[in-house]
Amino acid sequence: MVGYLLALRMPTLFAGGTILELLELTVAEPMRGRGTGSALIRAVQAKAREAKDVEVTVPTRRAADFYRALGVHETAVHLTWSPT
């Protein structure tokens, strides 16, 4: 396996339509830096356009520069509760 991406499409009221949330993205270590991750994100963006999703969300701050280079921008703070 070279890379893996998991996204979930969800209907929302707050966004006024469906959003596509990117939950996981990983690329095998030897393939990193060769455009594989970018190609996976562009594929998701194309699918979102086809489906007329309102937005694609990425609930992470890891690799922020990577996502920004692909047109993703920060819009909110992600709040989390953990049942510990």
C-alpha positions in Angstrom: 0.0 0.0 0.0 1.3 3.4 -1.0 -1.2 5.7 0.7 -4.5 5.7 2.5 -7.2 8.3 2.9 -10.5 8.1 4.9 -13.2 10.7 4.5 -16.8 10.8 5.7 -19.6 12.8 4.0 -22.1 14.3 6.5 -25.2 16.3 6.0 -25.1 19.5 8.1 -27.4 22.4 9.0 -24.6 24.7 10.2 -22.8 24.6 6.8 -26.0 24.6 4.7 -25.3 21.3 3.0 -23.0 18.3 3.1 -19.4 18.4 4.2 -16.7 15.9 3.5 -14.5 15.4 6.6 -11.0 14.1 6.1 -10.5 11.7 9.0 -7.2 9.9 8.1 -4.4 10.4 5.6 -1.2 8.4 5.6 1.5 7.7 3.1 4.1 4.9 3.4 7.4 6.3 4.6 9.4 5.5 1.4 6.8 7.3 -0.7 6.6 10.5 1.3 7.6 13.7 -0.4 6.7 12.4 -3.8 3.3 14.0 -4.2 1.2 10.9 -3.1 -0.5 12.7 -0.2 -1.2 15.7 -2.4 -2.7 13.5 -5.1 -5.0 11.9 -2.5 -6.2 15.3 -1.2 -6.8 16.6 -4.8 -8.8 13.4 -5.5 -11.0 14.2 -2.4 -11.4 17.8 -3.5 -12.5 16.6 -6.9 -15.0 14.2 -5.3 -16.3 17.0 -3.1 -16.9 19.2 -6.2 -18.7 16.4 -8.0 -20.9 15.8 -5.0 -21.5 19.5 -4.5 -20.3 19.3 -0.9 -20.2 22.7 0.9 -16.7 22.2 2.2 -14.0 19.7 3.0 -12.8 19.8 6.7 -9.6 18.5 8.2 -9.8 18.2 12.0 -6.1 18.4 12.6 -3.2 20.7 13.1 -0.6 18.2 12.2 1.0 18.9 8.9 -0.7 22.3 8.7 1.7 23.6 6.1 1.0 20.6 3.9 -2.8 21.2 4.0 -2.4 25.0 3.6 -0.4 24.4 0.4 -3.5 22.6 -1.0 -5.9 25.4 -0.3 -7.0 24.4 3.2 -7.3 27.3 5.8 -7.9 27.3 9.5 -11.4 28.5 10.4 -12.1 27.3 14.0 -10.7 25.7 17.1 -11.4 21.9 17.4 -12.7 21.2 20.9 -12.4 17.6 22.3 -13.7 15.8 25.3 -12.1 12.6 26.5 -13.8 10.2 28.9 -10.8 9.5 31.1 
